[in-house]
Amino acid sequence: MTITLGSVPSGPIPAEPVDGATGRPSWTFLTNHAHVLICIAMNPEIRQRDIARLVGITERAAQKIVSELEESGYVTRERVGRRNRYHLDTTIPLRHPLEAHHRIGELLEIFRTDGVRI
């Protein structure tokens, strides 16, 4: 089967390798950092415990990723009572040289679910 950009593969879709313990695919196209950004974009008041559950990582890993995203300027945290409210800077470019000509907001737009621009 040959695939070119913009085409749809024909024939059966190959089965995904799945992690037996979690039932999730053993690999994905997006990193955990991207998954965390998507969680925050969908719910700016999301708890880190919920981020961890949705992404399939530990709470400690979620905390570390959020901290790294903050240090890099993608995320800022605002304390609202006992909770955090996260704000995303969607104008910052993606980090890898192959993607650096795109902004983080472009990636998040792909995963928009509520009809509102992220």
One Martini backbone bead per residue (centre of mass of N, CA, C, O) as a GRO file, in nm:
protein
  118
    1MET     BB    1   0.095   0.037   0.025
    2THR     BB    2   0.045   0.369  -0.087
    3ILE     BB    3   0.132   0.691   0.057
    4THR     BB    4   0.009   1.016   0.024
    5LEU     BB    5  -0.040   1.319   0.059
    6GLY     BB    6  -0.397   1.338   0.077
    7SER     BB    7  -0.448   1.044   0.112
    8VAL     BB    8  -0.637   0.740   0.122
    9PRO     BB    9  -0.626   0.447   0.239
   10SER     BB   10  -0.653   0.126   0.131
   11GLY     BB   11  -0.797  -0.099   0.301
   12PRO     BB   12  -0.695  -0.233   0.571
   13ILE     BB   13  -0.640  -0.161   0.896
   14PRO     BB   14  -0.402  -0.191   1.098
   15ALA     BB   15  -0.324  -0.314   1.386
   16GLU     BB   16  -0.274  -0.210   1.703
   17PRO     BB   17  -0.051  -0.184   1.933
   18VAL     BB   18  -0.103  -0.305   2.270
   19ASP     BB   19  -0.113  -0.248   2.597
   20GLY     BB   20  -0.200  -0.482   2.828
   21ALA     BB   21  -0.233  -0.303   3.092
   22THR     BB   22  -0.401  -0.042   2.953
   23GLY     BB   23  -0.521  -0.058   2.642
   24ARG     BB   24  -0.320   0.112   2.496
   25PRO     BB   25  -0.132   0.234   2.288
   26SER     BB   26   0.220   0.199   2.259
   27TRP     BB   27   0.183   0.449   2.057
   28THR     BB   28   0.216   0.794   1.950
   29PHE     BB   29   0.232   1.100   1.777
   30LEU     BB   30   0.215   1.229   2.052
   31THR     BB   31   0.311   1.378   2.320
   32ASN     BB   32   0.266   1.442   2.648
   33HIS     BB   33   0.286   1.746   2.613
   34ALA     BB   34   0.057   1.768   2.407
   35HIS     BB   35  -0.162   1.638   2.582
   36VAL     BB   36  -0.153   1.851   2.804
   37LEU     BB   37  -0.226   2.094   2.628
   38ILE     BB   38  -0.501   1.985   2.543
   39CYS     BB   39  -0.625   1.968   2.824
   40ILE     BB   40  -0.596   2.272   2.888
   41ALA     BB   41  -0.756   2.378   2.643
   42MET     BB   42  -1.028   2.230   2.728
   43ASN     BB   43  -0.935   2.292   3.057
   44PRO     BB   44  -0.809   2.551   3.247
   45GLU     BB   45  -0.916   2.394   3.540
   46ILE     BB   46  -0.752   2.154   3.550
   47ARG     BB   47  -0.635   1.888   3.709
   48GLN     BB   48  -0.351   1.705   3.740
   49ARG     BB   49  -0.496   1.438   3.794
   50ASP     BB   50  -0.662   1.452   3.524
   51ILE     BB   51  -0.434   1.466   3.332
   52ALA     BB   52  -0.305   1.197   3.406
   53ARG     BB   53  -0.548   1.019   3.335
   54LEU     BB   54  -0.584   1.107   3.033
   55VAL     BB   55  -0.277   1.048   2.944
   56GLY     BB   56  -0.135   0.807   3.121
   57ILE     BB   57  -0.002   0.926   3.388
   58THR     BB   58   0.145   1.053   3.637
   59GLU     BB   59   0.127   1.309   3.851
   60ARG     BB   60   0.429   1.376   3.845
   61ALA     BB   61   0.450   1.396   3.537
   62ALA     BB   62   0.244   1.623   3.506
   63GLN     BB   63   0.393   1.831   3.679
   64LYS     BB   64   0.651   1.838   3.508
   65ILE     BB   65   0.525   1.925   3.241
   66VAL     BB   66   0.397   2.186   3.338
   67SER     BB   67   0.664   2.312   3.428
   68GLU     BB   68   0.800   2.305   3.147
   69LEU     BB   69   0.583   2.479   3.007
   70GLU     BB   70   0.629   2.723   3.186
   71GLU     BB   71   0.938   2.769   3.137
   72SER     BB   72   0.871   2.802   2.810
   73GLY     BB   73   0.576   2.979   2.796
   74TYR     BB   74   0.307   2.814   2.729
   75VAL     BB   75   0.245   2.839   3.044
   76THR     BB   76   0.020   2.976   3.285
   77ARG     BB   77  -0.038   3.038   3.635
   78GLU     BB   78  -0.344   3.073   3.825
   79ARG     BB   79  -0.470   3.157   4.125
   80VAL     BB   80  -0.799   3.015   4.236
   81GLY     BB   81  -0.788   2.979   4.527
   82ARG     BB   82  -0.739   2.625   4.525
   83ARG     BB   83  -0.690   2.672   4.224
   84ASN     BB   84  -0.610   2.640   3.884
   85ARG     BB   85  -0.531   2.858   3.607
   86TYR     BB   86  -0.478   2.825   3.268
   87HIS     BB   87  -0.250   2.967   3.025
   88LEU     BB   88  -0.205   3.012   2.676
   89ASP     BB   89   0.058   3.048   2.433
   90THR     BB   90  -0.020   3.032   2.087
   91THR     BB   91   0.249   3.190   1.955
   92ILE     BB   92   0.437   2.969   2.003
   93PRO     BB   93   0.657   2.770   1.883
   94LEU     BB   94   0.758   2.494   1.797
   95ARG     BB   95   1.055   2.310   1.883
   96HIS     BB   96   1.110   2.168   1.632
   97PRO     BB   97   1.261   2.230   1.333
   98LEU     BB   98   1.026   2.096   1.156
   99GLU     BB   99   0.795   2.292   1.332
  100ALA     BB  100   0.884   2.604   1.385
  101HIS     BB  101   0.669   2.733   1.164
  102HIS     BB  102   0.477   2.663   1.396
  103ARG     BB  103   0.215   2.700   1.613
  104ILE     BB  104   0.052   2.590   1.889
  105GLY     BB  105  -0.234   2.678   1.790
  106GLU     BB  106  -0.246   2.490   1.544
  107LEU     BB  107  -0.252   2.228   1.700
  108LEU     BB  108  -0.503   2.291   1.881
  109GLU     BB  109  -0.713   2.329   1.652
  110ILE     BB  110  -0.740   2.028   1.575
  111PHE     BB  111  -0.870   1.965   1.889
  112ARG     BB  112  -1.118   2.106   1.872
  113THR     BB  113  -1.464   2.072   2.031
  114ASP     BB  114  -1.653   2.360   2.078
  115GLY     BB  115  -1.610   2.589   1.838
  116VAL     BB  116  -1.375   2.730   1.979
  117ARG     BB  117  -1.116   2.918   1.977
  118ILE     BB  118  -0.778   2.865   2.100
   0.00000   0.00000   0.00000
